[in-house]
Amino acid sequence: MIRYLIVLGAFMAGARVPENFGALLCETARAWRQRLDQRLKPLGLSQARWLVLLKLARDGDGMVQKKLAGRV
């Protein structure tokens, strides 16, 4: 994740985006999901379940399943 932030900072400063930027981004996302799964495990949740609950909490009650599926 730190590598991603360094690359992102360089990009924002006008530097050229490295060829492996996409790979770094994917690696960072995977690490984030794994860490989130670890933190949520004691609550009986996974990142996927948490995301659904987050969308429901932010978008309010009464959302139909089709609309929810489109948002996650």
C-alpha positions as CSV (number, residue, x, y, z in Angstrom):
1,M,0.0,0.0,0.0
2,I,2.8,2.3,0.8
3,R,4.3,1.7,-2.7
4,Y,1.0,2.7,-4.2
5,L,0.8,5.9,-2.2
6,I,4.3,6.8,-3.3
7,V,3.5,6.2,-6.9
8,L,0.2,8.1,-6.6
9,G,2.1,11.0,-5.0
10,A,4.6,11.1,-7.8
11,F,1.8,11.0,-10.4
12,M,0.0,13.9,-8.8
13,A,3.2,15.9,-8.8
14,G,3.4,15.5,-12.6
15,A,5.7,12.4,-12.8
16,R,5.1,9.8,-15.5
17,V,3.0,6.8,-14.4
18,P,5.0,3.6,-14.2
19,E,4.2,0.7,-16.4
20,N,3.3,-1.5,-13.3
21,F,0.9,1.1,-11.9
22,G,-2.1,-1.2,-12.6
23,A,-0.4,-4.1,-10.9
24,L,0.4,-2.0,-7.9
25,L,-3.2,-0.8,-7.7
26,C,-4.5,-4.4,-7.9
27,E,-2.0,-5.5,-5.2
28,T,-3.1,-2.7,-2.9
29,A,-6.8,-3.5,-3.4
30,R,-6.2,-7.1,-2.6
31,A,-4.2,-6.3,0.5
32,W,-6.9,-3.9,1.7
33,R,-9.6,-6.6,1.2
34,Q,-7.5,-9.2,3.1
35,R,-6.9,-6.8,6.0
36,L,-10.6,-5.8,6.1
37,D,-11.6,-9.5,6.1
38,Q,-9.3,-10.1,9.1
39,R,-10.7,-7.1,11.0
40,L,-14.3,-8.1,10.2
41,K,-14.0,-11.8,11.0
42,P,-14.7,-11.5,14.8
43,L,-18.0,-9.8,13.8
44,G,-18.9,-12.7,11.5
45,L,-18.6,-10.5,8.4
46,S,-16.5,-10.5,5.3
47,Q,-15.6,-7.6,3.1
48,A,-18.3,-8.6,0.7
49,R,-21.0,-8.7,3.4
50,W,-19.8,-5.5,4.9
51,L,-20.0,-3.7,1.6
52,V,-23.6,-4.6,1.2
53,L,-24.4,-3.5,4.7
54,L,-22.5,-0.2,4.1
55,K,-24.5,0.5,0.9
56,L,-27.8,-0.2,2.8
57,A,-26.8,2.1,5.6
58,R,-25.8,4.9,3.3
59,D,-28.6,4.7,0.8
60,G,-31.4,4.1,3.2
61,D,-34.1,1.5,3.8
62,G,-36.5,0.3,1.2
63,M,-33.9,-0.3,-1.5
64,V,-34.9,-3.1,-3.8
65,Q,-32.5,-6.0,-4.4
66,K,-31.9,-5.2,-8.0
67,K,-30.8,-1.6,-7.2
68,L,-28.6,-2.8,-4.4
69,A,-26.9,-5.3,-6.7
70,G,-26.2,-2.5,-9.1
71,R,-24.5,-0.5,-6.4
72,V,-22.2,-3.2,-5.1
